[in-house]
Amino acid sequence: MIRVKVVFLGILADITGRSIEILDIPENTSVDSLIAILSEKHSSLFDWLSKVPLIQVSVNGVDVTSRDVTLHNGDEVVLSTPLYEGG
């Protein structure tokens, strides 16, 4: 098992009812699998993601473009909604 810190920003903090969560997850867990674990734990997050499947992810301050990225012990994963520019 590894331990990761998940930070929920904006509406995701409102949906889950928390801004930070420390999780023990199996080794070799991907970002995509982590999101599935969180969706199973927080039914409100699952409901939101089924309607708005867009979520921005960064691991240790680096934006993740592929959800296949494997997480490691001590990683900090920040989840937020995408930001849009323009008008």
PDB file of N, CA, C and O in Angstrom, chain B, residues numbered from 101:
ATOM      1  N   MET B 101       0.840  -1.186   0.000  1.00  0.00           N
ATOM      2  CA  MET B 101       0.000   0.000   0.000  1.00  0.00           C
ATOM      3  C   MET B 101       0.885   1.249   0.000  1.00  0.00           C
ATOM      4  O   MET B 101       1.990   1.256   0.541  1.00  0.00           O
ATOM      5  N   ILE B 102       0.368   2.281  -0.613  1.00  0.00           N
ATOM      6  CA  ILE B 102       1.022   3.581  -0.591  1.00  0.00           C
ATOM      7  C   ILE B 102       0.036   4.605  -0.052  1.00  0.00           C
ATOM      8  O   ILE B 102      -1.173   4.372  -0.052  1.00  0.00           O
ATOM      9  N   ARG B 103       0.548   5.726   0.402  1.00  0.00           N
ATOM     10  CA  ARG B 103      -0.302   6.795   0.937  1.00  0.00           C
ATOM     11  C   ARG B 103      -0.171   8.014   0.040  1.00  0.00           C
ATOM     12  O   ARG B 103       0.933   8.460  -0.271  1.00  0.00           O
ATOM     13  N   VAL B 104      -1.332   8.552  -0.378  1.00  0.00           N
ATOM     14  CA  VAL B 104      -1.354   9.768  -1.190  1.00  0.00           C
ATOM     15  C   VAL B 104      -2.260  10.795  -0.530  1.00  0.00           C
ATOM     16  O   VAL B 104      -3.184  10.463   0.213  1.00  0.00           O
ATOM     17  N   LYS B 105      -1.966  12.034  -0.825  1.00  0.00           N
ATOM     18  CA  LYS B 105      -2.783  13.151  -0.334  1.00  0.00           C
ATOM     19  C   LYS B 105      -3.578  13.666  -1.527  1.00  0.00           C
ATOM     20  O   LYS B 105      -3.007  13.994  -2.567  1.00  0.00           O
ATOM     21  N   VAL B 106      -4.888  13.735  -1.372  1.00  0.00           N
ATOM     22  CA  VAL B 106      -5.761  14.249  -2.426  1.00  0.00           C
ATOM     23  C   VAL B 106      -6.300  15.598  -1.966  1.00  0.00           C
ATOM     24  O   VAL B 106      -6.832  15.726  -0.864  1.00  0.00           O
ATOM     25  N   VAL B 107      -6.152  16.600  -2.828  1.00  0.00           N
ATOM     26  CA  VAL B 107      -6.658  17.945  -2.545  1.00  0.00           C
ATOM     27  C   VAL B 107      -7.790  18.222  -3.523  1.00  0.00           C
ATOM     28  O   VAL B 107      -7.605  18.150  -4.738  1.00  0.00           O
ATOM     29  N   PHE B 108      -8.958  18.537  -2.988  1.00  0.00           N
ATOM     30  CA  PHE B 108     -10.121  18.879  -3.804  1.00  0.00           C
ATOM     31  C   PHE B 108     -10.251  20.396  -3.840  1.00  0.00           C
ATOM     32  O   PHE B 108     -10.292  21.038  -2.791  1.00  0.00           O
ATOM     33  N   LEU B 109     -10.315  20.971  -5.029  1.00  0.00           N
ATOM     34  CA  LEU B 109     -10.458  22.415  -5.163  1.00  0.00           C
ATOM     35  C   LEU B 109     -11.846  22.778  -5.682  1.00  0.00           C
ATOM     36  O   LEU B 109     -12.484  21.994  -6.384  1.00  0.00           O
ATOM     37  N   GLY B 110     -12.303  23.979  -5.327  1.00  0.00           N
ATOM     38  CA  GLY B 110     -13.551  24.518  -5.861  1.00  0.00           C
ATOM     39  C   GLY B 110     -14.759  23.661  -5.568  1.00  0.00           C
ATOM     40  O   GLY B 110     -14.961  23.203  -4.443  1.00  0.00           O
ATOM     41  N   ILE B 111     -15.553  23.452  -6.589  1.00  0.00           N
ATOM     42  CA  ILE B 111     -16.808  22.707  -6.432  1.00  0.00           C
ATOM     43  C   ILE B 111     -16.569  21.268  -5.995  1.00  0.00           C
ATOM     44  O   ILE B 111     -17.436  20.660  -5.368  1.00  0.00           O
ATOM     45  N   LEU B 112     -15.406  20.721  -6.319  1.00  0.00           N
ATOM     46  CA  LEU B 112     -15.122  19.344  -5.912  1.00  0.00           C
ATOM     47  C   LEU B 112     -14.999  19.227  -4.394  1.00  0.00           C
ATOM     48  O   LEU B 112     -15.348  18.195  -3.823  1.00  0.00           O
ATOM     49  N   ALA B 113     -14.507  20.273  -3.741  1.00  0.00           N
ATOM     50  CA  ALA B 113     -14.467  20.289  -2.277  1.00  0.00           C
ATOM     51  C   ALA B 113     -15.885  20.338  -1.716  1.00  0.00           C
ATOM     52  O   ALA B 113     -16.188  19.683  -0.719  1.00  0.00           O
ATOM     53  N   ASP B 114     -16.746  21.112  -2.357  1.00  0.00           N
ATOM     54  CA  ASP B 114     -18.152  21.184  -1.925  1.00  0.00           C
ATOM     55  C   ASP B 114     -18.837  19.834  -2.121  1.00  0.00           C
ATOM     56  O   ASP B 114     -19.590  19.384  -1.257  1.00  0.00           O
ATOM     57  N   ILE B 115     -18.577  19.197  -3.249  1.00  0.00           N
ATOM     58  CA  ILE B 115     -19.230  17.929  -3.573  1.00  0.00           C
ATOM     59  C   ILE B 115     -18.812  16.824  -2.600  1.00  0.00           C
ATOM     60  O   ILE B 115     -19.651  16.047  -2.145  1.00  0.00           O
ATOM     61  N   THR B 116     -17.512  16.754  -2.281  1.00  0.00           N
ATOM     62  CA  THR B 116     -17.026  15.694  -1.392  1.00  0.00           C
ATOM     63  C   THR B 116     -17.149  16.046   0.086  1.00  0.00           C
ATOM     64  O   THR B 116     -17.072  15.174   0.951  1.00  0.00           O
ATOM     65  N   GLY B 117     -17.341  17.339   0.368  1.00  0.00           N
ATOM     66  CA  GLY B 117     -17.448  17.761   1.759  1.00  0.00           C
ATOM     67  C   GLY B 117     -16.097  17.874   2.458  1.00  0.00           C
ATOM     68  O   GLY B 117     -16.027  17.928   3.686  1.00  0.00           O
ATOM     69  N   ARG B 118     -15.035  17.909   1.675  1.00  0.00           N
ATOM     70  CA  ARG B 118     -13.703  18.041   2.265  1.00  0.00           C
ATOM     71  C   ARG B 118     -12.750  18.654   1.255  1.00  0.00           C
ATOM     72  O   ARG B 118     -12.973  18.566   0.047  1.00  0.00           O
ATOM     73  N   SER B 119     -11.708  19.265   1.741  1.00  0.00           N
ATOM     74  CA  SER B 119     -10.728  19.850   0.829  1.00  0.00           C
ATOM     75  C   SER B 119      -9.473  18.993   0.725  1.00  0.00           C
ATOM     76  O   SER B 119      -8.736  19.079  -0.257  1.00  0.00           O
ATOM     77  N   ILE B 120      -9.232  18.170   1.734  1.00  0.00           N
ATOM     78  CA  ILE B 120      -8.067  17.284   1.734  1.00  0.00           C
ATOM     79  C   ILE B 120      -8.480  15.909   2.232  1.00  0.00           C
ATOM     80  O   ILE B 120      -9.286  15.781   3.154  1.00  0.00           O
ATOM     81  N   GLU B 121      -7.917  14.887   1.609  1.00  0.00           N
ATOM     82  CA  GLU B 121      -8.162  13.517   2.045  1.00  0.00           C
ATOM     83  C   GLU B 121      -6.867  12.726   1.886  1.00  0.00           C
ATOM     84  O   GLU B 121      -6.221  12.789   0.840  1.00  0.00           O
ATOM     85  N   ILE B 122      -6.497  11.995   2.909  1.00  0.00           N
ATOM     86  CA  ILE B 122      -5.324  11.126   2.867  1.00  0.00           C
ATOM     87  C   ILE B 122      -5.836   9.709   2.644  1.00  0.00           C
ATOM     88  O   ILE B 122      -6.693   9.224   3.382  1.00  0.00           O
ATOM     89  N   LEU B 123      -5.301   9.050   1.616  1.00  0.00           N
ATOM     90  CA  LEU B 123      -5.773   7.712   1.271  1.00  0.00           C
ATOM     91  C   LEU B 123      -4.621   6.725   1.209  1.00  0.00           C
ATOM     92  O   LEU B 123      -3.533   7.055   0.736  1.00  0.00           O
ATOM     93  N   ASP B 124      -4.864   5.513   1.687  1.00  0.00           N
ATOM     94  CA  ASP B 124      -3.964   4.393   1.475  1.00  0.00           C
ATOM     95  C   ASP B 124      -4.540   3.589   0.321  1.00  0.00           C
ATOM     96  O   ASP B 124      -5.667   3.099   0.395  1.00  0.00           O
ATOM     97  N   ILE B 125      -3.762   3.456  -0.743  1.00  0.00           N
ATOM     98  CA  ILE B 125      -4.216   2.782  -1.957  1.00  0.00           C
ATOM     99  C   ILE B 125      -3.176   1.740  -2.369  1.00  0.00           C
ATOM    100  O   ILE B 125      -2.023   1.814  -1.943  1.00  0.00           O
ATOM    101  N   PRO B 126      -3.573   0.778  -3.188  1.00  0.00           N
ATOM    102  CA  PRO B 126      -2.607  -0.235  -3.627  1.00  0.00           C
ATOM    103  C   PRO B 126      -1.473   0.374  -4.448  1.00  0.00           C
ATOM    104  O   PRO B 126      -1.657   1.382  -5.130  1.00  0.00           O
ATOM    105  N   GLU B 127      -0.299  -0.255  -4.373  1.00  0.00           N
ATOM    106  CA  GLU B 127       0.814   0.166  -5.219  1.00  0.00           C
ATOM    107  C   GLU B 127       0.398   0.037  -6.682  1.00  0.00           C
ATOM    108  O   GLU B 127      -0.472  -0.764  -7.022  1.00  0.00           O
ATOM    109  N   ASN B 128       1.020   0.825  -7.530  1.00  0.00           N
ATOM    110  CA  ASN B 128       0.756   0.827  -8.974  1.00  0.00           C
ATOM    111  C   ASN B 128      -0.639   1.325  -9.338  1.00  0.00           C
ATOM    112  O   ASN B 128      -1.136   1.024 -10.424  1.00  0.00           O
ATOM    113  N   THR B 129      -1.277   2.080  -8.447  1.00  0.00           N
ATOM    114  CA  THR B 129      -2.575   2.672  -8.754  1.00  0.00           C
ATOM    115  C   THR B 129      -2.358   3.855  -9.696  1.00  0.00           C
ATOM    116  O   THR B 129      -1.488   4.697  -9.470  1.00  0.00           O
ATOM    117  N   SER B 130      -3.161   3.902 -10.750  1.00  0.00           N
ATOM    118  CA  SER B 130      -3.083   5.012 -11.703  1.00  0.00           C
ATOM    119  C   SER B 130      -3.989   6.151 -11.241  1.00  0.00           C
ATOM    120  O   SER B 130      -4.821   5.981 -10.350  1.00  0.00           O
ATOM    121  N   VAL B 131      -3.810   7.306 -11.861  1.00  0.00           N
ATOM    122  CA  VAL B 131      -4.680   8.449 -11.586  1.00  0.00           C
ATOM    123  C   VAL B 131      -6.130   8.067 -11.875  1.00  0.00           C
ATOM    124  O   VAL B 131      -7.028   8.394 -11.100  1.00  0.00           O
ATOM    125  N   ASP B 132      -6.355   7.373 -12.992  1.00  0.00           N
ATOM    126  CA  ASP B 132      -7.711   6.965 -13.355  1.00  0.00           C
ATOM    127  C   ASP B 132      -8.314   6.052 -12.289  1.00  0.00           C
ATOM    128  O   ASP B 132      -9.483   6.196 -11.932  1.00  0.00           O
ATOM    129  N   SER B 133      -7.516   5.115 -11.784  1.00  0.00           N
ATOM    130  CA  SER B 133      -8.006   4.219 -10.731  1.00  0.00           C
ATOM    131  C   SER B 133      -8.283   4.981  -9.440  1.00  0.00           C
ATOM    132  O   SER B 133      -9.239   4.674  -8.728  1.00  0.00           O
ATOM    133  N   LEU B 134      -7.446   5.977  -9.136  1.00  0.00           N
ATOM    134  CA  LEU B 134      -7.687   6.796  -7.947  1.00  0.00           C
ATOM    135  C   LEU B 134      -9.021   7.523  -8.055  1.00  0.00           C
ATOM    136  O   LEU B 134      -9.783   7.582  -7.090  1.00  0.00           O
ATOM    137  N   ILE B 135      -9.299   8.072  -9.225  1.00  0.00           N
ATOM    138  CA  ILE B 135     -10.577   8.770  -9.421  1.00  0.00           C
ATOM    139  C   ILE B 135     -11.739   7.790  -9.246  1.00  0.00           C
ATOM    140  O   ILE B 135     -12.775   8.150  -8.687  1.00  0.00           O
ATOM    141  N   ALA B 136     -11.571   6.560  -9.721  1.00  0.00           N
ATOM    142  CA  ALA B 136     -12.614   5.542  -9.536  1.00  0.00           C
ATOM    143  C   ALA B 136     -12.800   5.217  -8.048  1.00  0.00           C
ATOM    144  O   ALA B 136     -13.929   5.071  -7.579  1.00  0.00           O
ATOM    145  N   ILE B 137     -11.695   5.105  -7.316  1.00  0.00           N
ATOM    146  CA  ILE B 137     -11.768   4.844  -5.868  1.00  0.00           C
ATOM    147  C   ILE B 137     -12.506   5.984  -5.164  1.00  0.00           C
ATOM    148  O   ILE B 137     -13.370   5.744  -4.320  1.00  0.00           O
ATOM    149  N   LEU B 138     -12.160   7.217  -5.514  1.00  0.00           N
ATOM    150  CA  LEU B 138     -12.808   8.379  -4.903  1.00  0.00           C
ATOM    151  C   LEU B 138     -14.285   8.445  -5.265  1.00  0.00           C
ATOM    152  O   LEU B 138     -15.110   8.816  -4.430  1.00  0.00           O
ATOM    153  N   SER B 139     -14.627   8.090  -6.504  1.00  0.00           N
ATOM    154  CA  SER B 139     -16.027   8.110  -6.940  1.00  0.00           C
ATOM    155  C   SER B 139     -16.843   7.065  -6.193  1.00  0.00           C
ATOM    156  O   SER B 139     -18.019   7.278  -5.899  1.00  0.00           O
ATOM    157  N   GLU B 140     -16.213   5.937  -5.889  1.00  0.00           N
ATOM    158  CA  GLU B 140     -16.902   4.892  -5.141  1.00  0.00           C
ATOM    159  C   GLU B 140     -17.099   5.324  -3.680  1.00  0.00           C
ATOM    160  O   GLU B 140     -18.121   5.024  -3.063  1.00  0.00           O
ATOM    161  N   LYS B 141     -16.118   6.021  -3.153  1.00  0.00           N
ATOM    162  CA  LYS B 141     -16.182   6.479  -1.757  1.00  0.00           C
ATOM    163  C   LYS B 141     -17.153   7.641  -1.575  1.00  0.00           C
ATOM    164  O   LYS B 141     -17.834   7.734  -0.554  1.00  0.00           O
ATOM    165  N   HIS B 142     -17.211   8.517  -2.560  1.00  0.00           N
ATOM    166  CA  HIS B 142     -18.063   9.711  -2.487  1.00  0.00           C
ATOM    167  C   HIS B 142     -19.111   9.619  -3.601  1.00  0.00           C
ATOM    168  O   HIS B 142     -18.827   9.972  -4.746  1.00  0.00           O
ATOM    169  N   SER B 143     -20.296   9.157  -3.279  1.00  0.00           N
ATOM    170  CA  SER B 143     -21.335   8.977  -4.302  1.00  0.00           C
ATOM    171  C   SER B 143     -21.686  10.297  -4.981  1.00  0.00           C
ATOM    172  O   SER B 143     -22.052  10.310  -6.156  1.00  0.00           O
ATOM    173  N   SER B 144     -21.579  11.392  -4.263  1.00  0.00           N
ATOM    174  CA  SER B 144     -21.878  12.691  -4.870  1.00  0.00           C
ATOM    175  C   SER B 144     -20.857  13.034  -5.962  1.00  0.00           C
ATOM    176  O   SER B 144     -21.210  13.669  -6.955  1.00  0.00           O
ATOM    177  N   LEU B 145     -19.602  12.621  -5.788  1.00  0.00           N
ATOM    178  CA  LEU B 145     -18.582  12.829  -6.814  1.00  0.00           C
ATOM    179  C   LEU B 145     -18.884  11.960  -8.026  1.00  0.00           C
ATOM    180  O   LEU B 145     -18.749  12.411  -9.164  1.00  0.00           O
ATOM    181  N   PHE B 146     -19.287  10.733  -7.794  1.00  0.00           N
ATOM    182  CA  PHE B 146     -19.674   9.836  -8.882  1.00  0.00           C
ATOM    183  C   PHE B 146     -20.816  10.448  -9.689  1.00  0.00           C
ATOM    184  O   PHE B 146     -20.776  10.460 -10.919  1.00  0.00           O
ATOM    185  N   ASP B 147     -21.830  10.955  -8.996  1.00  0.00           N
ATOM    186  CA  ASP B 147     -22.978  11.574  -9.676  1.00  0.00           C
ATOM    187  C   ASP B 147     -22.537  12.773 -10.508  1.00  0.00           C
ATOM    188  O   ASP B 147     -22.974  12.932 -11.648  1.00  0.00           O
ATOM    189  N   TRP B 148     -21.671  13.620  -9.943  1.00  0.00           N
ATOM    190  CA  TRP B 148     -21.203  14.807 -10.657  1.00  0.00           C
ATOM    191  C   TRP B 148     -20.391  14.415 -11.880  1.00  0.00           C
ATOM    192  O   TRP B 148     -20.588  14.974 -12.959  1.00  0.00           O
ATOM    193  N   LEU B 149     -19.477  13.455 -11.724  1.00  0.00           N
ATOM    194  CA  LEU B 149     -18.638  13.033 -12.848  1.00  0.00           C
ATOM    195  C   LEU B 149     -19.442  12.363 -13.957  1.00  0.00           C
ATOM    196  O   LEU B 149     -19.036  12.402 -15.118  1.00  0.00           O
ATOM    197  N   SER B 150     -20.578  11.750 -13.618  1.00  0.00           N
ATOM    198  CA  SER B 150     -21.411  11.135 -14.654  1.00  0.00           C
ATOM    199  C   SER B 150     -22.087  12.199 -15.520  1.00  0.00           C
ATOM    200  O   SER B 150     -22.468  11.930 -16.659  1.00  0.00           O
ATOM    201  N   LYS B 151     -22.233  13.416 -14.970  1.00  0.00           N
ATOM    202  CA  LYS B 151     -22.845  14.517 -15.723  1.00  0.00           C
ATOM    203  C   LYS B 151     -21.781  15.415 -16.356  1.00  0.00           C
ATOM    204  O   LYS B 151     -21.954  15.894 -17.477  1.00  0.00           O
ATOM    205  N   VAL B 152     -20.692  15.637 -15.639  1.00  0.00           N
ATOM    206  CA  VAL B 152     -19.614  16.524 -16.092  1.00  0.00           C
ATOM    207  C   VAL B 152     -18.300  15.744 -15.957  1.00  0.00           C
ATOM    208  O   VAL B 152     -17.606  15.874 -14.948  1.00  0.00           O
ATOM    209  N   PRO B 153     -17.954  14.936 -16.968  1.00  0.00           N
ATOM    210  CA  PRO B 153     -16.802  14.042 -16.830  1.00  0.00           C
ATOM    211  C   PRO B 153     -15.446  14.730 -16.966  1.00  0.00           C
ATOM    212  O   PRO B 153     -14.431  14.059 -17.153  1.00  0.00           O
ATOM    213  N   LEU B 154     -15.417  16.049 -16.876  1.00  0.00           N
ATOM    214  CA  LEU B 154     -14.151  16.769 -17.011  1.00  0.00           C
ATOM    215  C   LEU B 154     -13.571  17.074 -15.643  1.00  0.00           C
ATOM    216  O   LEU B 154     -14.251  17.623 -14.775  1.00  0.00           O
ATOM    217  N   ILE B 155     -12.323  16.717 -15.461  1.00  0.00           N
ATOM    218  CA  ILE B 155     -11.653  16.995 -14.204  1.00  0.00           C
ATOM    219  C   ILE B 155     -10.181  17.237 -14.531  1.00  0.00           C
ATOM    220  O   ILE B 155      -9.580  16.515 -15.326  1.00  0.00           O
ATOM    221  N   GLN B 156      -9.621  18.254 -13.911  1.00  0.00           N
ATOM    222  CA  GLN B 156      -8.211  18.575 -14.115  1.00  0.00           C
ATOM    223  C   GLN B 156      -7.421  17.957 -12.972  1.00  0.00           C
ATOM    224  O   GLN B 156      -7.809  18.058 -11.808  1.00  0.00           O
ATOM    225  N   VAL B 157      -6.306  17.316 -13.317  1.00  0.00           N
ATOM    226  CA  VAL B 157      -5.505  16.600 -12.322  1.00  0.00           C
ATOM    227  C   VAL B 157      -4.065  17.074 -12.385  1.00  0.00           C
ATOM    228  O   VAL B 157      -3.492  17.228 -13.464  1.00  0.00           O
ATOM    229  N   SER B 158      -3.488  17.304 -11.215  1.00  0.00           N
ATOM    230  CA  SER B 158      -2.042  17.531 -11.149  1.00  0.00           C
ATOM    231  C   SER B 158      -1.479  16.626 -10.062  1.00  0.00           C
ATOM    232  O   SER B 158      -2.122  16.368  -9.045  1.00  0.00           O
ATOM    233  N   VAL B 159      -0.270  16.155 -10.303  1.00  0.00           N
ATOM    234  CA  VAL B 159       0.426  15.303  -9.341  1.00  0.00           C
ATOM    235  C   VAL B 159       1.724  16.006  -8.986  1.00  0.00           C
ATOM    236  O   VAL B 159       2.568  16.257  -9.847  1.00  0.00           O
ATOM    237  N   ASN B 160       1.869  16.316  -7.718  1.00  0.00           N
ATOM    238  CA  ASN B 160       3.067  17.019  -7.228  1.00  0.00           C
ATOM    239  C   ASN B 160       3.324  18.305  -8.003  1.00  0.00           C
ATOM    240  O   ASN B 160       4.467  18.642  -8.312  1.00  0.00           O
ATOM    241  N   GLY B 161       2.244  19.019  -8.311  1.00  0.00           N
ATOM    242  CA  GLY B 161       2.350  20.317  -8.955  1.00  0.00           C
ATOM    243  C   GLY B 161       2.497  20.290 -10.463  1.00  0.00           C
ATOM    244  O   GLY B 161       2.663  21.342 -11.081  1.00  0.00           O
ATOM    245  N   VAL B 162       2.442  19.113 -11.073  1.00  0.00           N
ATOM    246  CA  VAL B 162       2.585  18.989 -12.524  1.00  0.00           C
ATOM    247  C   VAL B 162       1.255  18.507 -13.108  1.00  0.00           C
ATOM    248  O   VAL B 162       0.727  17.475 -12.694  1.00  0.00           O
ATOM    249  N   ASP B 163       0.717  19.261 -14.075  1.00  0.00           N
ATOM    250  CA  ASP B 163      -0.528  18.843 -14.718  1.00  0.00           C
ATOM    251  C   ASP B 163      -0.347  17.491 -15.397  1.00  0.00           C
ATOM    252  O   ASP B 163       0.651  17.245 -16.073  1.00  0.00           O
ATOM    253  N   VAL B 164      -1.323  16.630 -15.203  1.00  0.00           N
ATOM    254  CA  VAL B 164      -1.289  15.289 -15.774  1.00  0.00           C
ATOM    255  C   VAL B 164      -2.151  15.278 -17.025  1.00  0.00           C
ATOM    256  O   VAL B 164      -3.333  15.618 -16.973  1.00  0.00           O
ATOM    257  N   THR B 165      -1.568  14.893 -18.140  1.00  0.00           N
ATOM    258  CA  THR B 165      -2.329  14.834 -19.389  1.00  0.00           C
ATOM    259  C   THR B 165      -2.858  13.434 -19.658  1.00  0.00           C
ATOM    260  O   THR B 165      -3.780  13.266 -20.456  1.00  0.00           O
ATOM    261  N   SER B 166      -2.291  12.429 -19.006  1.00  0.00           N
ATOM    262  CA  SER B 166      -2.745  11.050 -19.162  1.00  0.00           C
ATOM    263  C   SER B 166      -3.127  10.503 -17.798  1.00  0.00           C
ATOM    264  O   SER B 166      -2.376  10.641 -16.832  1.00  0.00           O
ATOM    265  N   ARG B 167      -4.271   9.898 -17.724  1.00  0.00           N
ATOM    266  CA  ARG B 167      -4.713   9.325 -16.451  1.00  0.00           C
ATOM    267  C   ARG B 167      -4.088   7.963 -16.187  1.00  0.00           C
ATOM    268  O   ARG B 167      -4.411   7.313 -15.192  1.00  0.00           O
ATOM    269  N   ASP B 168      -3.194   7.526 -17.072  1.00  0.00           N
ATOM    270  CA  ASP B 168      -2.478   6.269 -16.872  1.00  0.00           C
ATOM    271  C   ASP B 168      -1.264   6.435 -15.968  1.00  0.00           C
ATOM    272  O   ASP B 168      -0.596   5.453 -15.646  1.00  0.00           O
ATOM    273  N   VAL B 169      -0.971   7.671 -15.553  1.00  0.00           N
ATOM    274  CA  VAL B 169       0.181   7.951 -14.700  1.00  0.00           C
ATOM    275  C   VAL B 169       0.043   7.165 -13.401  1.00  0.00           C
ATOM    276  O   VAL B 169      -1.006   7.188 -12.757  1.00  0.00           O
ATOM    277  N   THR B 170       1.118   6.469 -13.023  1.00  0.00           N
ATOM    278  CA  THR B 170       1.125   5.678 -11.793  1.00  0.00           C
ATOM    279  C   THR B 170       1.508   6.564 -10.612  1.00  0.00           C
ATOM    280  O   THR B 170       2.448   7.356 -10.679  1.00  0.00           O
ATOM    281  N   LEU B 171       0.759   6.407  -9.540  1.00  0.00           N
ATOM    282  CA  LEU B 171       1.018   7.185  -8.330  1.00  0.00           C
ATOM    283  C   LEU B 171       2.031   6.483  -7.437  1.00  0.00           C
ATOM    284  O   LEU B 171       2.171   5.260  -7.471  1.00  0.00           O
ATOM    285  N   HIS B 172       2.743   7.287  -6.632  1.00  0.00           N
ATOM    286  CA  HIS B 172       3.770   6.769  -5.733  1.00  0.00           C
ATOM    287  C   HIS B 172       3.509   7.256  -4.316  1.00  0.00           C
ATOM    288  O   HIS B 172       2.783   8.225  -4.097  1.00  0.00           O
ATOM    289  N   ASN B 173       4.117   6.563  -3.363  1.00  0.00           N
ATOM    290  CA  ASN B 173       3.958   6.921  -1.963  1.00  0.00           C
ATOM    291  C   ASN B 173       4.352   8.386  -1.743  1.00  0.00           C
ATOM    292  O   ASN B 173       5.417   8.831  -2.170  1.00  0.00           O
ATOM    293  N   GLY B 174       3.462   9.120  -1.064  1.00  0.00           N
ATOM    294  CA  GLY B 174       3.731  10.516  -0.740  1.00  0.00           C
ATOM    295  C   GLY B 174       3.286  11.515  -1.794  1.00  0.00           C
ATOM    296  O   GLY B 174       3.431  12.721  -1.593  1.00  0.00           O
ATOM    297  N   ASP B 175       2.749  11.044  -2.913  1.00  0.00           N
ATOM    298  CA  ASP B 175       2.293  11.963  -3.954  1.00  0.00           C
ATOM    299  C   ASP B 175       1.135  12.821  -3.453  1.00  0.00           C
ATOM    300  O   ASP B 175       0.323  12.386  -2.637  1.00  0.00           O
ATOM    301  N   GLU B 176       1.081  14.058  -3.965  1.00  0.00           N
ATOM    302  CA  GLU B 176      -0.049  14.945  -3.727  1.00  0.00           C
ATOM    303  C   GLU B 176      -0.798  15.100  -5.042  1.00  0.00           C
ATOM    304  O   GLU B 176      -0.241  15.556  -6.041  1.00  0.00           O
ATOM    305  N   VAL B 177      -2.059  14.716  -5.026  1.00  0.00           N
ATOM    306  CA  VAL B 177      -2.901  14.778  -6.214  1.00  0.00           C
ATOM    307  C   VAL B 177      -3.928  15.879  -6.007  1.00  0.00           C
ATOM    308  O   VAL B 177      -4.694  15.850  -5.045  1.00  0.00           O
ATOM    309  N   VAL B 178      -3.941  16.854  -6.916  1.00  0.00           N
ATOM    310  CA  VAL B 178      -4.901  17.953  -6.825  1.00  0.00           C
ATOM    311  C   VAL B 178      -5.942  17.766  -7.915  1.00  0.00           C
ATOM    312  O   VAL B 178      -5.610  17.625  -9.092  1.00  0.00           O
ATOM    313  N   LEU B 179      -7.202  17.766  -7.509  1.00  0.00           N
ATOM    314  CA  LEU B 179      -8.321  17.617  -8.434  1.00  0.00           C
ATOM    315  C   LEU B 179      -9.117  18.914  -8.478  1.00  0.00           C
ATOM    316  O   LEU B 179      -9.484  19.464  -7.440  1.00  0.00           O
ATOM    317  N   SER B 180      -9.376  19.390  -9.675  1.00  0.00           N
ATOM    318  CA  SER B 180     -10.151  20.622  -9.838  1.00  0.00           C
ATOM    319  C   SER B 180     -10.932  20.543 -11.140  1.00  0.00           C
ATOM    320  O   SER B 180     -10.730  19.649 -11.962  1.00  0.00           O
ATOM    321  N   THR B 181     -11.823  21.497 -11.301  1.00  0.00           N
ATOM    322  CA  THR B 181     -12.539  21.580 -12.567  1.00  0.00           C
ATOM    323  C   THR B 181     -11.683  22.353 -13.548  1.00  0.00           C
ATOM    324  O   THR B 181     -10.910  23.218 -13.136  1.00  0.00           O
ATOM    325  N   PRO B 182     -11.799  22.063 -14.843  1.00  0.00           N
ATOM    326  CA  PRO B 182     -10.989  22.775 -15.832  1.00  0.00           C
ATOM    327  C   PRO B 182     -11.318  24.264 -15.856  1.00  0.00           C
ATOM    328  O   PRO B 182     -12.459  24.667 -15.629  1.00  0.00           O
ATOM    329  N   LEU B 183     -10.314  25.059 -16.131  1.00  0.00           N
ATOM    330  CA  LEU B 183     -10.493  26.503 -16.267  1.00  0.00           C
ATOM    331  C   LEU B 183     -10.588  26.838 -17.745  1.00  0.00           C
ATOM    332  O   LEU B 183      -9.834  26.303 -18.558  1.00  0.00           O
ATOM    333  N   TYR B 184     -11.494  27.705 -18.087  1.00  0.00           N
ATOM    334  CA  TYR B 184     -11.680  28.099 -19.479  1.00  0.00           C
ATOM    335  C   TYR B 184     -11.379  29.576 -19.618  1.00  0.00           C
ATOM    336  O   TYR B 184     -11.666  30.372 -18.724  1.00  0.00           O
ATOM    337  N   GLU B 185     -10.796  29.931 -20.751  1.00  0.00           N
ATOM    338  CA  GLU B 185     -10.530  31.337 -21.043  1.00  0.00           C
ATOM    339  C   GLU B 185     -11.222  31.697 -22.344  1.00  0.00           C
ATOM    340  O   GLU B 185     -11.617  30.824 -23.116  1.00  0.00           O
ATOM    341  N   GLY B 186     -11.359  32.944 -22.566  1.00  0.00           N
ATOM    342  CA  GLY B 186     -11.970  33.394 -23.820  1.00  0.00           C
ATOM    343  C   GLY B 186     -13.341  33.963 -23.578  1.00  0.00           C
ATOM    344  O   GLY B 186     -13.781  34.115 -22.438  1.00  0.00           O
ATOM    345  N   GLY B 187     -13.999  34.272 -24.650  1.00  0.00           N
ATOM    346  CA  GLY B 187     -15.306  34.864 -24.427  1.00  0.00           C
ATOM    347  C   GLY B 187     -16.060  35.029 -25.619  1.00  0.00           C
ATOM    348  O   GLY B 187     -17.188  35.520 -25.573  1.00  0.00           O
TER     349      GLY B 187
END
